[in-house]
C-alpha cells in the first residue's frame, strides 16, 4: 500500500496505468454474479479520484464477495507471459 494525497492506494490502484481490464474475472468466484463488465468503469472512477468504496457504491456492487474481487484483483498476465510453452 502507498499513500497519495492523503489517500491510501490499495492493490491495483498503485498500478492502474498498467492495468489490463481483459484479465479481470467475468464472474465473482463466490456467488457467481457477472461483474467483469464493470471493471473498466471501476478503474475510470478510481482515476477520477473516487475512493474504492465510493466507486463500488456508485457501480451498485453491494455483496462483500463481489467487492473483494475488485479490491484484491492483481494483474499477473505479464508475469505469466514469461513462461511460454514449447
C-alpha positions as CSV (number, residue, x, y, z in Angstrom):
1,X,0.0,0.0,0.0
2,X,1.1,3.5,-0.7
3,X,-0.3,7.0,0.1
4,X,-1.3,9.6,-2.5
5,X,-2.7,12.9,-1.5
6,X,-3.6,11.7,2.0
7,X,-5.5,8.7,0.4
8,X,-4.4,5.1,0.8
9,X,-3.8,3.3,-2.5
10,X,-4.8,-0.4,-2.5
11,X,-3.9,-3.2,-4.8
12,X,-4.1,-2.3,-8.5
13,X,-4.7,1.4,-7.8
14,X,-1.0,1.6,-7.5
15,X,-0.5,0.2,-11.0
16,X,-3.8,1.3,-12.7
17,X,-1.9,2.8,-15.7
18,X,-0.5,-0.7,-16.4
19,X,-3.9,-2.4,-15.8
20,X,-5.4,-4.7,-18.4
21,X,-9.2,-5.0,-17.8
22,X,-9.4,-8.0,-20.0
23,X,-7.8,-10.3,-17.4
24,X,-10.4,-9.4,-14.7
25,X,-12.7,-12.4,-13.9
26,X,-16.1,-12.3,-15.6
27,X,-17.9,-13.7,-12.6
28,X,-17.4,-13.4,-8.8
29,X,-15.7,-16.5,-7.5
30,X,-18.0,-16.9,-4.5
31,X,-21.5,-16.0,-5.7
32,X,-21.2,-16.2,-9.5
33,X,-22.5,-12.8,-10.2
34,X,-21.5,-11.3,-13.5
35,X,-19.1,-8.4,-12.6
36,X,-16.5,-8.3,-15.4
37,X,-18.2,-5.6,-17.4
38,X,-17.9,-3.2,-14.5
39,X,-14.1,-3.3,-14.1
40,X,-13.3,-0.6,-16.7
41,X,-15.8,1.7,-15.2
42,X,-14.3,1.0,-11.7
43,X,-10.8,1.9,-12.9
44,X,-12.2,5.1,-14.5
45,X,-13.9,6.1,-11.3
46,X,-10.7,5.5,-9.3
47,X,-8.7,7.6,-11.8
48,X,-11.2,10.4,-11.4
49,X,-10.3,10.5,-7.7
50,X,-13.1,8.5,-6.0
51,X,-12.2,6.1,-3.2
52,X,-12.7,2.4,-3.8
53,X,-15.8,2.4,-1.5
54,X,-17.3,5.3,-3.5
55,X,-16.6,3.7,-6.8
56,X,-18.1,0.3,-5.8
57,X,-21.2,2.0,-4.2
58,X,-21.7,4.0,-7.4
59,X,-21.5,0.9,-9.5
60,X,-24.0,-0.9,-7.3
61,X,-21.7,-3.6,-6.1
62,X,-23.1,-4.5,-2.7
63,X,-22.1,-8.0,-1.8
64,X,-18.8,-8.4,0.1
65,X,-17.6,-11.2,-2.1
66,X,-18.0,-9.1,-5.3
67,X,-16.4,-6.1,-3.7
68,X,-13.5,-8.3,-2.7
69,X,-13.0,-9.2,-6.4
70,X,-12.4,-5.5,-7.3
71,X,-10.3,-4.6,-4.3
72,X,-7.9,-7.6,-4.4
73,X,-7.5,-8.0,-8.2
74,X,-3.9,-8.2,-9.2
75,X,-3.0,-8.5,-12.9
76,X,-0.3,-11.2,-13.4
77,X,-0.6,-11.5,-17.1
78,X,2.9,-10.0,-17.7
79,X,4.4,-12.4,-15.2
80,X,2.8,-15.4,-16.9
81,X,3.8,-14.3,-20.3
82,X,7.4,-15.0,-19.4
83,X,6.7,-18.7,-19.3
84,X,6.0,-19.7,-22.9
85,X,5.3,-23.3,-23.9
86,X,7.2,-25.3,-26.5
